[in-house]
């Protein structure tokens, strides 16, 4: 037996290409850099970002949208909390 990679060689697939594909799929699925670093066994996240950082640019839009949702929810909650009914000032 030549090993698991030998069966895929005729397709142009190598263990390195499969590893890169798995990391790219993890980014697309929303995994954060630390998870991918651990998955790949990189010494630190810098190595992961240097290799796969180009796959995260759309994530800035996600963060911006998440902030906007959180802001809207906070404003709605604050408006509800700050609504204080008027108290009667008449003497009893």
C-alpha positions as CSV (number, residue, x, y, z in Angstrom):
1,X,0.0,0.0,0.0
2,X,1.4,3.4,-1.0
3,X,-0.6,5.5,1.5
4,X,-3.8,7.4,1.5
5,X,-2.5,10.2,-0.7
6,X,-1.6,7.9,-3.5
7,X,-5.2,7.2,-4.4
8,X,-5.9,10.8,-5.1
9,X,-2.7,11.6,-7.0
10,X,-4.3,11.0,-10.4
11,X,-6.8,13.8,-9.6
12,X,-4.0,16.2,-8.9
13,X,-4.8,16.2,-5.2
14,X,-2.0,16.2,-2.6
15,X,-2.2,16.1,1.2
16,X,-1.1,19.8,1.1
17,X,-3.9,20.8,-1.3
18,X,-6.5,18.9,0.9
19,X,-5.1,20.6,4.0
20,X,-5.4,24.0,2.3
21,X,-9.0,23.2,1.1
22,X,-10.0,22.1,4.6
23,X,-8.6,25.4,6.1
24,X,-10.4,27.5,3.4
25,X,-13.7,25.6,4.1
26,X,-13.3,26.3,7.8
27,X,-12.9,30.0,7.2
28,X,-15.9,30.0,4.9
29,X,-17.9,28.2,7.6
30,X,-17.1,30.9,10.1
31,X,-14.3,29.4,12.1
32,X,-12.1,32.0,13.7
33,X,-8.4,32.2,13.2
34,X,-7.5,30.5,16.6
35,X,-9.6,27.4,15.7
36,X,-7.9,27.1,12.3
37,X,-4.5,27.6,13.9
38,X,-5.2,24.7,16.2
39,X,-6.6,22.6,13.4
40,X,-3.5,23.1,11.3
41,X,-1.0,22.9,14.1
42,X,0.5,26.3,13.4
43,X,2.8,27.7,16.1
44,X,0.7,30.9,16.4
45,X,-2.2,32.6,14.7
46,X,0.3,34.9,12.7
47,X,1.3,32.0,10.6
48,X,-2.4,31.2,9.9
49,X,-3.2,34.8,9.1
50,X,-0.2,35.1,6.8
51,X,-1.4,32.1,4.8
52,X,-5.2,32.4,4.9
53,X,-5.8,36.0,5.9
54,X,-7.0,36.9,2.4
55,X,-10.0,34.7,3.0
56,X,-11.4,36.9,5.8
57,X,-12.1,40.3,4.1
58,X,-15.8,39.8,4.0
59,X,-15.9,39.2,7.7
60,X,-15.5,43.0,8.2
61,X,-19.0,43.4,6.8
62,X,-20.3,40.7,9.2
63,X,-18.8,42.5,12.2
64,X,-20.2,45.8,11.0
65,X,-23.7,44.3,10.6
66,X,-23.4,42.6,14.1
67,X,-22.5,46.0,15.6
68,X,-25.5,47.6,13.9
69,X,-27.9,45.0,15.2
70,X,-26.5,45.2,18.7
71,X,-26.7,49.0,18.6
72,X,-30.4,48.9,17.5
73,X,-31.2,46.4,20.2
74,X,-29.4,48.5,22.8
75,X,-31.3,51.6,21.7
76,X,-34.6,49.8,21.8
77,X,-33.9,48.4,25.3
78,X,-32.7,51.8,26.5
79,X,-35.7,53.6,25.2
80,X,-37.9,51.1,27.0
81,X,-36.0,51.3,30.2
82,X,-35.9,55.1,30.2
83,X,-39.7,55.4,29.6
84,X,-40.8,56.6,33.1
85,X,-44.5,57.3,33.5
86,X,-45.4,60.7,34.8
87,X,-46.2,60.7,38.5
88,X,-49.1,62.7,39.9
89,X,-48.0,65.7,41.9
90,X,-51.4,66.2,43.5
91,X,-51.4,66.0,47.3
92,X,-53.4,63.2,48.9
